[in-house]
């Protein structure tokens, strides 16, 4: 079977290091593994509009920002098809057909949808389009026949819902769609990176993000101001590493070799943690090390972003070509779907008999 990737992000803001360790880094690894026949990366503007209907300018502004973030982390337009969701109207048509295969109560039980309804205070006034976005996401995935969907852990319920739609469709209309698998990073610290304030999630609305587009000094300041262990007041106090975001970030970012280079008193992260827990290790030392480690990872990303920022017309061209290619791919699936559903009326003269 052909190995195909489909993934994407909503263009509601610039992407941050939580997106990076949670999924973008994994996508680049998969892209360069040579194991995939086709890779599609989508800027999900239509999905972004499901809860930003009144702010189209916000979505529009962030299309190019997200494209620049993709190129910056190493998504290679020669290997991956980067496209804009609304430029592929076939996805909307598929969504409309899939809606008949899902019950309202099933969508209501989707934990991600539930959490988002709470966050946005939508309780009494949920936009219908927003409510249906898990179904539209199933259309995105299946339109490309994706076998693998590298996304953040928060998208697990979407994948589960997509797989149910695939099974239902195939059961009703005959074997047509492919069941996808989610691909998560293997390092558990990467699954949900906390904010620099120690809150469970890095999120734009909480203002606790380190952005991929932040300059070196901004990143340094954010790291030096990070929340740590509130019980670790004096350097000599024993400290906690669990729930301490500085150590979670180190879990997510640092490699053993980096100790020799930046903090040679320790051989690895376990030794550093041990010292912190024992007492006698100050937060500033740990934060400076984290800064060195993160700057090393972010530097090439920043440089590639600067390169592409000078070439925005080329980026637009990449999106245009990618969207045209994506539309051809989705149209092929839609033709098979219409055939399976017996609504391919003008294909031959079956309607006459
Ligand atoms: N829900 C994803 C996000 O919030 C974006 C998205 C839309 C997506 N369609 C998708 C991701 C299909 C993977 C597959 O960022």
Boltz pocket constraint, residues with backbone or C-beta under 6 A from the ligand:
constraints:
  - pocket:
      binder: B
      contacts: [[A, 6], [A, 7], [A, 8], [A, 9], [A, 10], [A, 44], [A, 47], [A, 136], [A, 137], [A, 140], [A, 141], [A, 149], [A, 150], [A, 151], [A, 155]]
      max_distance: 6.0
